[in-house]
């Protein structure tokens, strides 16, 4: 569960999502391959998403799908009791209610991560319509 990671690990994860490869490498080399895979899944790497879904960290793969707004992912998270991930996925879509709830309940680091992830997802959406970036990924 993301809530179980130390703040420095979560901060490294946020930097990895921003595209800073040295943080992604550090996470992988220091025993956090699931966070490296989640980073890559957020960045649209289908093989990383598949790895997560087939691993003992399947909930992180489903979380990645929920961050993209996939309704079935939300249903799965709810069914399995991952309520925090539901709020976090909403925050990653910049839903104000989720961001306010996390702030109010002491999850500021997750607010920071949600805004980083939102920025990455927004850039991906913009890149879909940029003919110069269509074939780069």
DSSP file (Angstrom, degrees, kcal/mol; ACC not computed):
  #  RESIDUE AA STRUCTURE BP1 BP2  ACC     N-H-->O    O-->H-N    N-H-->O    O-->H-N    TCO  KAPPA ALPHA  PHI   PSI    X-CA   Y-CA   Z-CA
    1    1 A X    >         0   0    0      0, 0.0     3,-2.3     0, 0.0     4,-0.3   0.000 360.0 360.0 360.0 134.7    0.0    0.0    0.0
    2    2 A X  G >   +     0   0    0      1,-0.3     3,-1.5     2,-0.2     8,-0.1   0.812 360.0  66.8 -55.9 -30.6    1.4    3.4   -0.9
    3    3 A X  G 3  S+     0   0    0      1,-0.3    -1,-0.3   107,-0.0   107,-0.0   0.714  93.1  61.8 -63.7 -19.0    0.6    4.6    2.6
    4    4 A X  G <  S+     0   0    0     -3,-2.3    -1,-0.3     2,-0.1     2,-0.2   0.578  82.6  98.3 -85.3 -10.0    3.3    2.2    3.9
    5    5 A X  S <  S-     0   0    0     -3,-1.5     2,-0.0    -4,-0.3    -3,-0.0  -0.520  80.4-109.2 -81.7 146.4    6.2    3.8    2.1
    6    6 A X    >>  -     0   0    0     -2,-0.2     4,-2.0     1,-0.1     3,-0.8  -0.353  31.7-110.7 -65.4 151.5    8.5    6.3    3.8
    7    7 A X  H 3> S+     0   0    0      1,-0.2     4,-2.7     2,-0.2     5,-0.2   0.867 117.5  56.7 -54.1 -39.5    8.2    9.9    2.7
    8    8 A X  H 3> S+     0   0    0      1,-0.2     4,-1.9     2,-0.2    -1,-0.2   0.856 107.2  49.5 -64.5 -31.9   11.6    9.9    1.0
    9    9 A X  H <> S+     0   0    0     -3,-0.8     4,-2.3     2,-0.2    -1,-0.2   0.912 111.6  48.3 -69.7 -42.9   10.5    6.9   -1.1
   10   10 A X  H  X S+     0   0    0     -4,-2.0     4,-2.3     2,-0.2    -2,-0.2   0.882 110.5  51.4 -65.2 -38.2    7.3    8.7   -2.1
   11   11 A X  H  X S+     0   0    0     -4,-2.7     4,-2.0     2,-0.2    -1,-0.2   0.905 109.9  49.4 -65.0 -40.5    9.2   11.8   -3.0
   12   12 A X  H  X S+     0   0    0     -4,-1.9     4,-2.3    -5,-0.2    -2,-0.2   0.898 109.1  53.2 -63.5 -39.8   11.6    9.8   -5.2
   13   13 A X  H  X S+     0   0    0     -4,-2.3     4,-2.4     1,-0.2    -2,-0.2   0.917 107.4  51.5 -59.8 -44.3    8.5    8.2   -6.8
   14   14 A X  H  X S+     0   0    0     -4,-2.3     4,-1.5     1,-0.2    -1,-0.2   0.898 110.2  48.1 -60.4 -41.5    7.2   11.7   -7.6
   15   15 A X  H  <>S+     0   0    0     -4,-2.0     5,-2.1     2,-0.2     4,-0.3   0.872 109.3  53.5 -68.0 -36.0   10.4   12.7   -9.2
   16   16 A X  H ><5S+     0   0    0     -4,-2.3     3,-1.7     1,-0.2    -2,-0.2   0.915 106.0  52.7 -63.8 -41.7   10.4    9.5  -11.2
   17   17 A X  H 3<5S+     0   0    0     -4,-2.4    -1,-0.2     1,-0.3    -2,-0.2   0.859 101.6  61.0 -61.3 -34.4    6.9   10.3  -12.5
   18   18 A X  T 3<5S-     0   0    0     -4,-1.5    -1,-0.3    -5,-0.2    -2,-0.2   0.586 127.3-102.1 -68.7  -8.2    8.2   13.8  -13.6
   19   19 A X  T < 5S+     0   0    0     -3,-1.7     2,-1.3    -4,-0.3    -3,-0.2   0.563  72.8 146.2 100.6  10.0   10.6   11.9  -15.8
   20   20 A X    >>< -     0   0    0     -5,-2.1     3,-1.6     1,-0.2     4,-1.3  -0.681  31.2-165.2 -85.0  97.6   13.8   12.1  -13.8
   21   21 A X  H 3> S+     0   0    0     -2,-1.3     4,-3.1     1,-0.3     5,-0.3   0.782  80.0  65.5 -57.1 -34.5   15.3    8.8  -14.7
   22   22 A X  H 3> S+     0   0    0      1,-0.2     4,-1.8     2,-0.2    -1,-0.3   0.831 103.7  48.0 -62.5 -28.9   17.9    8.7  -11.9
   23   23 A X  H <> S+     0   0    0     -3,-1.6     4,-2.5     2,-0.2    -1,-0.2   0.885 111.1  49.5 -76.5 -39.2   15.0    8.5   -9.4
   24   24 A X  H  X S+     0   0    0     -4,-1.3     4,-2.2     2,-0.2    -2,-0.2   0.926 113.1  47.7 -61.9 -44.6   13.3    5.7  -11.3
   25   25 A X  H  X S+     0   0    0     -4,-3.1     4,-2.9     1,-0.2     5,-0.2   0.911 110.6  52.1 -61.5 -43.1   16.6    3.9  -11.4
   26   26 A X  H  X S+     0   0    0     -4,-1.8     4,-1.4    -5,-0.3    -2,-0.2   0.918 108.7  50.2 -61.3 -44.4   17.2    4.5   -7.7
   27   27 A X  H  <>S+     0   0    0     -4,-2.5     5,-2.7     1,-0.2     3,-0.3   0.934 114.0  45.2 -59.0 -46.2   13.8    3.1   -6.8
   28   28 A X  H ><5S+     0   0    0     -4,-2.2     3,-1.3     1,-0.2     5,-0.3   0.933 114.1  47.6 -63.6 -46.6   14.4    0.0   -8.9
   29   29 A X  H 3<5S+     0   0    0     -4,-2.9    -1,-0.2     1,-0.3    -2,-0.2   0.685 110.4  53.8 -70.9 -18.1   17.9   -0.6   -7.6
   30   30 A X  T 3<5S-     0   0    0     -4,-1.4    -1,-0.3    -3,-0.3    -2,-0.2   0.109 127.5 -86.4-108.2  21.9   16.8   -0.1   -4.0
   31   31 A X  T < 5S+     0   0    0     -3,-1.3    -3,-0.2     1,-0.0     3,-0.2   0.712  97.1 108.9  91.7  21.2   14.1   -2.7   -3.9
   32   32 A X    >>< +     0   0    0     -5,-2.7     4,-1.6    -6,-0.2     3,-0.9  -0.360  22.7 144.6-123.6  53.4   11.0   -0.8   -5.2
   33   33 A X  H 3> S+     0   0    0     -5,-0.3     4,-2.7     1,-0.3     5,-0.2   0.812  71.4  62.8 -62.3 -27.4   10.5   -2.3   -8.7
   34   34 A X  H 3> S+     0   0    0      2,-0.2     4,-2.2     1,-0.2    -1,-0.3   0.853 103.8  47.3 -65.8 -33.6    6.7   -1.9   -8.2
   35   35 A X  H <> S+     0   0    0     -3,-0.9     4,-2.4     2,-0.2    -1,-0.2   0.847 111.2  51.0 -75.8 -33.5    7.1    1.9   -7.9
   36   36 A X  H  X S+     0   0    0     -4,-1.6     4,-2.4     2,-0.2    -2,-0.2   0.923 112.2  47.3 -64.4 -43.6    9.3    1.9  -11.0
   37   37 A X  H  X S+     0   0    0     -4,-2.7     4,-2.7     2,-0.2    -2,-0.2   0.898 111.3  50.6 -65.1 -40.0    6.6   -0.1  -12.8
   38   38 A X  H  X S+     0   0    0     -4,-2.2     4,-2.7     2,-0.2     5,-0.2   0.918 109.2  51.9 -63.6 -42.1    3.8    2.2  -11.5
   39   39 A X  H  X S+     0   0    0     -4,-2.4     4,-1.5     1,-0.2    -2,-0.2   0.946 113.2  44.3 -55.6 -49.2    5.8    5.2  -12.8
   40   40 A X  H  <>S+     0   0    0     -4,-2.4     5,-2.5     1,-0.2    -2,-0.2   0.867 111.4  53.2 -67.1 -36.6    6.2    3.6  -16.2
   41   41 A X  H ><5S+     0   0    0     -4,-2.7     3,-1.7     1,-0.2    -1,-0.2   0.914 107.4  51.3 -64.3 -42.0    2.5    2.6  -16.2
   42   42 A X  H 3<5S+     0   0    0     -4,-2.7    -1,-0.2     1,-0.3    -2,-0.2   0.854 106.4  56.1 -60.8 -33.8    1.5    6.2  -15.5
   43   43 A X  T 3<5S-     0   0    0     -4,-1.5    -1,-0.3    -5,-0.2    -2,-0.2   0.119 129.0 -99.0 -88.0  21.7    3.7    7.2  -18.4
   44   44 A X  T < 5 +     0   0    0     -3,-1.7     2,-1.0     1,-0.2    -3,-0.2   0.714  69.5 152.6  73.5  25.7    1.7    4.8  -20.7
   45   45 A X     >< -     0   0    0     -5,-2.5     4,-1.9     1,-0.2    -1,-0.2  -0.776  25.6-168.2 -87.2 105.7    4.1    1.8  -20.7
   46   46 A X  H  > S+     0   0    0     -2,-1.0     4,-2.6     1,-0.2    -1,-0.2   0.838  83.9  55.7 -66.4 -34.1    1.7   -1.1  -21.3
   47   47 A X  H  > S+     0   0    0      2,-0.2     4,-2.3     1,-0.2    -1,-0.2   0.881 107.7  49.7 -67.8 -35.5    4.3   -3.7  -20.4
   48   48 A X  H  > S+     0   0    0      2,-0.2     4,-2.4    -3,-0.2    -2,-0.2   0.902 110.9  50.0 -66.7 -40.5    4.9   -2.1  -17.0
   49   49 A X  H  X S+     0   0    0     -4,-1.9     4,-2.6     2,-0.2    -2,-0.2   0.928 111.2  48.3 -62.6 -44.9    1.1   -2.1  -16.5
   50   50 A X  H  X S+     0   0    0     -4,-2.6     4,-1.7     2,-0.2    -2,-0.2   0.902 109.2  53.3 -62.5 -41.1    0.8   -5.7  -17.4
   51   51 A X  H  X S+     0   0    0     -4,-2.3     4,-0.6     1,-0.2     3,-0.2   0.936 111.0  46.8 -58.9 -46.4    3.8   -6.6  -15.1
   52   52 A X  H >< S+     0   0    0     -4,-2.4     3,-1.3     1,-0.2     5,-0.3   0.937 110.1  52.1 -60.3 -47.0    2.0   -4.9  -12.2
   53   53 A X  H 3< S+     0   0    0     -4,-2.6    -1,-0.2     1,-0.3    -2,-0.2   0.783 114.3  43.7 -62.9 -26.9   -1.3   -6.5  -12.9
   54   54 A X  H 3< S+     0   0    0     -4,-1.7    -1,-0.3    -3,-0.2    -2,-0.2   0.476 106.6  78.0 -94.5  -3.9    0.4  -10.0  -12.9
   55   55 A X  S X< S-     0   0    0     -3,-1.3     3,-0.8    -4,-0.6    -3,-0.1  -0.276 100.3 -94.1 -97.4-177.8    2.5   -9.3   -9.8
   56   56 A X  T 3  S+     0   0    0      1,-0.3     3,-0.2     2,-0.1    -4,-0.1   0.477 122.5  63.9 -73.6  -1.2    1.7   -9.2   -6.1
   57   57 A X  T >>  +     0   0    0     -5,-0.3     3,-1.9    -6,-0.2     4,-0.9  -0.170  58.7 136.4-112.9  37.4    1.1   -5.5   -6.6
   58   58 A X  H <>  +     0   0    0     -3,-0.8     4,-2.3     1,-0.3     3,-0.4   0.817  64.5  67.3 -55.8 -32.2   -1.9   -5.8   -8.9
   59   59 A X  H 3> S+     0   0    0      1,-0.2     4,-2.3    -3,-0.2    -1,-0.3   0.810  96.1  55.6 -61.3 -28.5   -3.6   -3.0   -7.0
   60   60 A X  H <> S+     0   0    0     -3,-1.9     4,-2.1     2,-0.2    -1,-0.2   0.869 106.8  49.4 -72.3 -35.3   -1.0   -0.5   -8.3
   61   61 A X  H  X S+     0   0    0     -4,-0.9     4,-1.8    -3,-0.4    -2,-0.2   0.913 112.9  46.9 -65.3 -42.4   -1.8   -1.5  -11.8
   62   62 A X  H  X S+     0   0    0     -4,-2.3     4,-2.4     1,-0.2    -2,-0.2   0.892 109.4  54.9 -66.1 -38.8   -5.5   -1.0  -11.1
   63   63 A X  H  X S+     0   0    0     -4,-2.3     4,-2.5     2,-0.2    -2,-0.2   0.917 104.8  53.8 -58.6 -43.6   -4.7    2.3   -9.4
   64   64 A X  H  X S+     0   0    0     -4,-2.1     4,-0.9     1,-0.2    -1,-0.2   0.912 109.7  47.8 -57.5 -43.1   -2.9    3.4  -12.6
   65   65 A X  H  <>S+     0   0    0     -4,-1.8     5,-2.0     1,-0.2     3,-0.5   0.890 109.9  52.2 -65.7 -38.5   -6.1    2.6  -14.6
   66   66 A X  H ><5S+     0   0    0     -4,-2.4     3,-2.3     1,-0.2    -2,-0.2   0.878 101.8  59.9 -64.7 -36.7   -8.2    4.5  -12.1
   67   67 A X  H 3<5S+     0   0    0     -4,-2.5    -1,-0.2     1,-0.3    -2,-0.2   0.813 102.8  53.7 -59.4 -28.5   -6.0    7.5  -12.4
   68   68 A X  T 3<5S-     0   0    0     -4,-0.9    -1,-0.3    -3,-0.5    -2,-0.2   0.388 125.2-107.5 -85.5   3.1   -7.0    7.4  -16.1
   69   69 A X  T < 5 +     0   0    0     -3,-2.3     2,-0.6     1,-0.2    -3,-0.2   0.651  58.8 164.1  84.7  16.0  -10.6    7.4  -15.0
   70   70 A X    >>< -     0   0    0     -5,-2.0     4,-1.5     1,-0.2     3,-0.6  -0.575  29.2-152.6 -74.4 117.2  -11.5    3.8  -15.9
   71   71 A X  H 3> S+     0   0    0     -2,-0.6     4,-2.2     1,-0.2    -1,-0.2   0.847  92.1  56.9 -59.7 -39.6  -14.7    3.0  -14.1
   72   72 A X  H 3> S+     0   0    0      1,-0.2     4,-2.2     2,-0.2    -1,-0.2   0.849 104.2  54.2 -63.4 -32.7  -14.0   -0.7  -13.8
   73   73 A X  H <> S+     0   0    0     -3,-0.6     4,-2.6     2,-0.2    -1,-0.2   0.914 107.5  49.9 -66.4 -42.1  -10.8    0.1  -12.0
   74   74 A X  H  X S+     0   0    0     -4,-1.5     4,-2.4     1,-0.2    -2,-0.2   0.921 110.5  50.2 -60.8 -43.3  -12.7    2.2   -9.4
   75   75 A X  H  X S+     0   0    0     -4,-2.2     4,-2.7     2,-0.2    -2,-0.2   0.911 110.9  48.9 -61.9 -42.6  -15.2   -0.7   -8.9
   76   76 A X  H  X S+     0   0    0     -4,-2.2     4,-2.3     2,-0.2    -2,-0.2   0.931 111.1  49.5 -63.5 -46.3  -12.3   -3.2   -8.4
   77   77 A X  H  X>S+     0   0    0     -4,-2.6     5,-2.9     1,-0.2     4,-0.5   0.908 113.1  47.2 -59.9 -42.3  -10.6   -0.9   -5.9
   78   78 A X  H ><5S+     0   0    0     -4,-2.4     3,-1.1     3,-0.2    -2,-0.2   0.937 111.4  50.5 -64.4 -46.4  -13.9   -0.4   -4.0
   79   79 A X  H 3<5S+     0   0    0     -4,-2.7    -1,-0.2     1,-0.3    -2,-0.2   0.859 113.2  46.1 -59.8 -37.0  -14.6   -4.2   -4.0
   80   80 A X  H 3<5S-     0   0    0     -4,-2.3    -1,-0.3    -5,-0.2    -2,-0.2   0.460 118.1-110.1 -88.8  -1.5  -11.1   -5.0   -2.6
   81   81 A X  T <<5S+     0   0    0     -3,-1.1     2,-1.1    -4,-0.5     3,-0.3   0.710  71.1 139.5  84.5  20.7  -11.3   -2.3    0.1
   82   82 A X     >< +     0   0    0     -5,-2.9     4,-1.3     1,-0.2     3,-0.3  -0.424  14.1 150.6 -92.8  59.9   -8.7    0.1   -1.4
   83   83 A X  H  >  +     0   0    0     -2,-1.1     4,-1.9     1,-0.2    -1,-0.2   0.852  67.2  56.9 -64.0 -35.7  -10.7    3.2   -0.5
   84   84 A X  H  > S+     0   0    0     -3,-0.3     4,-2.8     1,-0.2    -1,-0.2   0.906 103.9  54.1 -62.5 -38.2   -7.7    5.4   -0.1
   85   85 A X  H  > S+     0   0    0     -3,-0.3     4,-2.7     1,-0.2    -1,-0.2   0.833 104.1  55.8 -64.6 -31.1   -6.6    4.6   -3.7
   86   86 A X  H  X S+     0   0    0     -4,-1.3     4,-2.0     2,-0.2    -1,-0.2   0.941 111.1  43.1 -64.4 -46.8  -10.1    5.7   -4.9
   87   87 A X  H  X S+     0   0    0     -4,-1.9     4,-2.4     2,-0.2    -2,-0.2   0.916 114.6  50.8 -64.0 -42.8   -9.5    9.1   -3.3
   88   88 A X  H  X S+     0   0    0     -4,-2.8     4,-2.2     2,-0.2    -2,-0.2   0.907 108.4  51.2 -63.5 -42.1   -6.0    9.3   -4.6
   89   89 A X  H  X S+     0   0    0     -4,-2.7     4,-0.5     1,-0.2    -1,-0.2   0.906 110.6  49.7 -61.7 -40.7   -7.0    8.4   -8.1
   90   90 A X  H ><>S+     0   0    0     -4,-2.0     5,-2.1     1,-0.2     3,-1.1   0.914 109.7  51.0 -62.5 -41.9   -9.6   11.2   -7.9
   91   91 A X  H ><5S+     0   0    0     -4,-2.4     3,-1.9     1,-0.3    -2,-0.2   0.864 103.3  59.1 -63.7 -35.0   -6.9   13.6   -6.7
   92   92 A X  H 3<5S+     0   0    0     -4,-2.2    -1,-0.3     1,-0.3    -2,-0.2   0.646 104.3  51.3 -69.5 -13.4   -4.7   12.6   -9.6
   93   93 A X  T <<5S-     0   0    0     -3,-1.1    -1,-0.3    -4,-0.5    -2,-0.2   0.249 122.4-113.1-100.5   8.9   -7.5   13.8  -11.8
   94   94 A X  T < 5 +     0   0    0     -3,-1.9     2,-0.7     1,-0.2    -3,-0.2   0.830  53.0 170.1  62.5  38.3   -7.5   17.1   -9.8
   95   95 A X    >>< -     0   0    0     -5,-2.1     4,-2.1     1,-0.2     3,-0.6  -0.717  29.9-144.0 -80.2 119.1  -10.9   16.6   -8.3
   96   96 A X  H 3> S+     0   0    0     -2,-0.7     4,-2.8     1,-0.3     5,-0.2   0.839  94.1  56.9 -56.4 -41.5  -11.1   19.3   -5.7
   97   97 A X  H 3> S+     0   0    0      1,-0.2     4,-2.2     2,-0.2    -1,-0.3   0.900 109.5  46.0 -60.3 -41.3  -13.1   17.2   -3.1
   98   98 A X  H <> S+     0   0    0     -3,-0.6     4,-2.4     2,-0.2    -1,-0.2   0.916 112.7  49.6 -68.1 -43.7  -10.4   14.5   -3.1
   99   99 A X  H  X S+     0   0    0     -4,-2.1     4,-2.1     1,-0.2    -2,-0.2   0.912 112.5  48.1 -62.0 -41.9   -7.5   17.0   -2.8
  100  100 A X  H  X S+     0   0    0     -4,-2.8     4,-2.7    -5,-0.2    -1,-0.2   0.906 110.3  51.8 -64.9 -41.4   -9.3   18.8    0.1
  101  101 A X  H  X S+     0   0    0     -4,-2.2     4,-1.9    -5,-0.2    -2,-0.2   0.922 111.0  47.2 -61.9 -44.0  -10.0   15.5    1.9
  102  102 A X  H  <>S+     0   0    0     -4,-2.4     5,-3.1     2,-0.2    -1,-0.2   0.908 113.2  48.3 -66.1 -40.4   -6.3   14.5    1.7
  103  103 A X  H ><5S+     0   0    0     -4,-2.1     3,-1.2     1,-0.2     5,-0.2   0.935 112.7  48.2 -62.6 -46.5   -5.1   17.9    2.9
  104  104 A X  H 3<5S+     0   0    0     -4,-2.7    -1,-0.2     1,-0.2    -2,-0.2   0.812 112.5  49.4 -64.4 -31.7   -7.6   17.9    5.8
  105  105 A X  T 3<5S-     0   0    0     -4,-1.9    -1,-0.2    -5,-0.2    -2,-0.2   0.228 120.9 -99.9 -99.5  14.2   -6.6   14.4    6.8
  106  106 A X  T < 5S+     0   0    0     -3,-1.2     3,-0.3    -4,-0.2    -3,-0.2   0.710  83.9 125.1  84.5  20.8   -2.8   14.9    6.8
  107  107 A X    >>< +     0   0    0     -5,-3.1     4,-1.5     1,-0.2     3,-0.8  -0.265  19.6 141.0-105.5  46.1   -1.9   13.3    3.4
  108  108 A X  H 3>  +     0   0    0      1,-0.3     4,-2.3     2,-0.2    -1,-0.2   0.857  68.5  57.9 -57.9 -38.1   -0.1   16.4    2.0
  109  109 A X  H 3> S+     0   0    0     -3,-0.3     4,-2.3     1,-0.2    -1,-0.3   0.863 105.9  50.5 -62.4 -33.6    2.6   14.3    0.4
  110  110 A X  H <> S+     0   0    0     -3,-0.8     4,-2.7     2,-0.2    -1,-0.2   0.814 106.0  55.0 -74.8 -29.6   -0.1   12.5   -1.6
  111  111 A X  H  X S+     0   0    0     -4,-1.5     4,-2.2     2,-0.2    -2,-0.2   0.931 109.2  48.4 -62.3 -44.6   -1.6   15.8   -2.6
  112  112 A X  H  X S+     0   0    0     -4,-2.3     4,-1.9     1,-0.2    -2,-0.2   0.933 113.1  46.8 -60.5 -46.7    1.9   16.7   -4.0
  113  113 A X  H  X S+     0   0    0     -4,-2.3     4,-2.8     1,-0.2     5,-0.2   0.908 109.5  54.7 -61.8 -42.2    2.1   13.3   -5.8
  114  114 A X  H  X S+     0   0    0     -4,-2.7     4,-2.8     1,-0.2    -1,-0.2   0.899 108.4  48.1 -60.5 -41.0   -1.4   13.7   -7.2
  115  115 A X  H  X S+     0   0    0     -4,-2.2     4,-2.1     2,-0.2    -1,-0.2   0.867 111.5  50.1 -69.5 -34.9   -0.6   17.1   -8.7
  116  116 A X  H  X S+     0   0    0     -4,-1.9     4,-1.9     2,-0.2    -2,-0.2   0.931 113.8  45.3 -64.7 -45.7    2.6   15.7  -10.2
  117  117 A X  H  X S+     0   0    0     -4,-2.8     4,-2.8     2,-0.2     5,-0.2   0.901 110.5  54.0 -66.1 -41.0    0.7   12.7  -11.7
  118  118 A X  H  X S+     0   0    0     -4,-2.8     4,-2.8    -5,-0.2    -1,-0.2   0.924 107.8  50.5 -57.7 -44.6   -2.1   15.1  -12.9
  119  119 A X  H  X S+     0   0    0     -4,-2.1     4,-2.2     1,-0.2    -1,-0.2   0.901 111.2  48.6 -61.6 -41.2    0.5   17.2  -14.8
  120  120 A X  H  X S+     0   0    0     -4,-1.9     4,-2.1     2,-0.2    -2,-0.2   0.929 113.3  46.5 -64.1 -45.6    2.0   14.0  -16.4
  121  121 A X  H  X S+     0   0    0     -4,-2.8     4,-2.1     1,-0.2    -2,-0.2   0.883 111.3  52.0 -65.8 -38.1   -1.4   12.8  -17.5
  122  122 A X  H  X S+     0   0    0     -4,-2.8     4,-2.3    -5,-0.2    -1,-0.2   0.909 108.6  51.0 -63.3 -41.8   -2.4   16.2  -18.8
  123  123 A X  H  X S+     0   0    0     -4,-2.2     4,-2.6     1,-0.2    -2,-0.2   0.898 108.3  52.3 -63.1 -39.7    0.8   16.4  -20.9
  124  124 A X  H  X S+     0   0    0     -4,-2.1     4,-1.2     2,-0.2    -1,-0.2   0.916 108.9  49.9 -61.6 -42.5    0.0   12.9  -22.3
  125  125 A X  H  < S+     0   0    0     -4,-2.1     4,-0.5     1,-0.2     3,-0.3   0.908 112.2  47.5 -63.2 -41.1   -3.5   14.2  -23.3
  126  126 A X  H >< S+     0   0    0     -4,-2.3     3,-1.3     1,-0.2    -1,-0.2   0.893 107.3  56.8 -65.1 -39.3   -2.0   17.2  -25.0
  127  127 A X  H >< S+     0   0    0     -4,-2.6     3,-1.3     1,-0.3     6,-0.3   0.769  92.5  70.4 -65.3 -24.7    0.6   15.1  -26.7
  128  128 A X  T 3< S+     0   0    0     -4,-1.2    -1,-0.3    -3,-0.3    -2,-0.2   0.814 105.6  39.8 -59.8 -28.5   -2.2   13.0  -28.3
  129  129 A X  T <  S+     0   0    0     -3,-1.3     2,-0.8    -4,-0.5    -1,-0.3   0.298  93.7  95.7-104.9   8.0   -3.0   16.0  -30.4
  130  130 A X    X>  -     0   0    0     -3,-1.3     3,-1.9    -4,-0.2     4,-0.9  -0.875  58.8-160.4-101.4 107.9    0.5   17.1  -31.2
  131  131 A X  T 34 S+     0   0    0     -2,-0.8     4,-0.3     1,-0.3    -1,-0.1   0.741  89.8  60.8 -61.6 -21.5    1.6   15.6  -34.5
  132  132 A X  T 34 S+     0   0    0      1,-0.2    -1,-0.3     2,-0.1     3,-0.1   0.685 113.1  35.6 -77.6 -17.4    5.3   16.1  -33.6
  133  133 A X  T X> S+     0   0    0     -3,-1.9     3,-1.4    -6,-0.3     4,-0.6   0.421  86.4 100.4-114.0  -0.9    4.9   13.8  -30.6
  134  134 A X  T 3< S+     0   0    0     -4,-0.9     3,-0.2     1,-0.3    -2,-0.1   0.842  92.5  33.0 -55.7 -38.5    2.5   11.2  -31.9
  135  135 A X  T 34 S+     0   0    0     -4,-0.3    -1,-0.3     1,-0.2    -2,-0.1   0.206  95.5  89.4-107.8  15.6    5.1    8.6  -32.7
  136  136 A X  T <4        0   0    0     -3,-1.4    -1,-0.2     1,-0.2    -2,-0.1   0.815 360.0 360.0 -82.8 -31.0    7.6    9.3  -29.9
  137  137 A X     <        0   0    0     -4,-0.6    -1,-0.2    -3,-0.2    -2,-0.1   0.474 360.0 360.0 -78.1 360.0    6.3    7.0  -27.2
